[in-house]
Amino acid sequence: MDLNLAAWLVVLLALAAANLPFINERLFGLVTLPSRKPAGERRTKPFPVRLLELIVLYFVVGFIARLLESRIGSVAAQTWEFHAVTGCLFLVLAFPGFVMRYLHKPRR
């Protein structure tokens, strides 16, 4: 796989994974969470569940990126600075989903 293609693939995968917890109400887009609300009311995931899902997806994307990097060549050393920067980048990529979920007010 080309280095440029792999880099763009990781960026697009990170963008999709960062916004996934805020776009849908299922856990990882697959599992419906149990709710105590009646069937007619809208069910929503609590914020701590969304945050936990975001952290797990960060590590999943990191694992996929590391696999792609190892297939291309040698894997670079990753210290705490690398993880701090990529974690902040993942949070920045999650901002559009957060805005749509919590800050956007629908028109009436």
C-alpha positions in Angstrom: 0.0 0.0 0.0 1.2 3.5 -0.8 2.4 5.6 2.1 0.2 8.6 1.1 -2.9 6.4 0.7 -2.3 4.8 4.1 -2.0 8.2 5.7 -5.3 9.4 4.2 -7.0 6.2 5.1 -6.0 6.6 8.8 -7.1 10.2 8.8 -10.5 9.4 7.3 -11.0 6.4 9.6 -10.1 8.6 12.6 -12.6 11.2 11.5 -15.4 8.7 11.1 -14.5 6.9 14.4 -14.3 10.1 16.4 -17.8 11.2 15.3 -19.4 7.8 15.6 -20.3 8.1 19.4 -22.1 11.3 18.8 -24.0 10.4 15.6 -25.9 7.4 16.7 -27.5 6.0 19.9 -26.1 2.5 19.7 -22.9 1.4 21.4 -20.2 1.3 18.7 -23.0 1.6 16.1 -24.0 -2.0 16.7 -25.4 -2.7 20.2 -28.7 -1.2 21.4 -28.3 -0.1 25.0 -31.1 -1.0 27.5 -33.2 1.9 28.7 -35.7 2.5 31.4 -37.7 4.9 29.3 -41.0 3.9 27.8 -41.0 2.7 24.2 -42.4 5.9 22.8 -39.7 8.2 24.3 -36.4 9.0 22.6 -33.6 6.9 24.1 -30.2 8.6 24.4 -26.8 7.4 25.5 -25.4 9.0 28.6 -22.3 11.2 28.1 -19.9 8.9 30.1 -20.8 6.1 27.7 -20.1 8.3 24.7 -16.7 9.3 26.3 -15.8 5.7 27.0 -16.7 4.7 23.4 -14.5 7.6 22.1 -11.5 6.3 24.1 -12.0 2.8 22.9 -12.3 3.9 19.3 -9.1 6.0 19.7 -7.2 2.8 20.6 -8.8 0.9 17.7 -7.8 3.5 15.2 -4.3 3.6 16.7 -4.0 -0.2 16.4 -5.1 -0.1 12.7 -2.7 2.7 12.0 0.2 0.7 13.6 -0.7 -2.3 11.5 -0.6 -0.2 8.3 2.7 1.4 9.4 4.2 -2.1 10.0 3.1 -3.3 6.6 4.8 -0.3 4.9 8.1 -0.4 6.8 9.6 -0.1 10.3 7.4 1.2 13.1 8.5 4.5 14.6 8.9 4.8 18.4 5.8 6.1 20.1 6.4 7.9 23.4 3.9 9.7 25.7 4.2 12.8 23.6 3.0 11.0 20.5 -0.1 9.6 22.4 -0.8 13.1 23.9 -0.8 14.7 20.4 -2.8 12.0 18.7 -5.3 12.0 21.6 -5.8 15.7 21.2 -6.1 15.4 17.5 -8.8 12.7 17.9 -10.7 15.0 20.2 -10.5 17.8 17.6 -11.8 15.4 15.0 -14.7 14.6 17.3 -15.8 18.3 17.6 -18.3 18.3 14.7 -20.2 15.4 16.2 -20.1 16.9 19.6 -21.5 20.2 18.2 -24.3 18.4 16.4 -25.3 16.4 19.5 -25.0 19.0 22.3 -24.7 22.5 21.0 -26.8 22.6 17.8 -30.4 23.9 18.5 -32.9 22.7 15.9 -35.2 25.4 14.3 -38.8 25.4 15.3 
